[in-house]
Amino acid sequence: MNVFFHNYCIQGYESWLKCENKDQFDWANQSRIVDYITATNKSLKHSWPWVDVDVVYVPVCHADRSHWLLLLVNIRERSITIYDSMSENKYHRKMVTAHVQKLAEFIPLALCFLHAFDRLGIEDTSSAKFKVGTAANMPQQGNGYVHSYMFNITNNTKI
């Protein structure tokens, strides 16, 4: 997944908010989001439709374009986990969480529109918002310098 998916979702979410009748939201104008989730556009370098996986990793360059974080979207658990090396900063964490809440509301709508929950055999096929949390025990940066870590995401350990 590349960073553009995140940007398309935020734009889609803002369009959805402006839509007076949410049941008649024009998903045809969200073709890039649909392309990413269904993997039907072969020019996109990821090749796995979301109905073939349980987890999707979404890189995010934060709004001020000075900080990267990683989102782990767990489709089966209906959750998004934020991996962020600045999450101990309360102001930053609050800002990032509020931003990710938009995705937590919009991604299930897209998955419902595409009948992805049904195709995955997930019982809860509602468009209810995903839970959002921050990964525990992330190494933290205390200054403005870039830190790079490799993690084993499955058990949250530094490699």
Helices and strands as residue ranges (DSSP letters): H 3-18, G 22-24, G 27-30, H 31-38, G 50-52, E 55-61, E 68-74, E 79-83, H 90-113, H 116-120, E 131-134, E 151-152, E 157-158
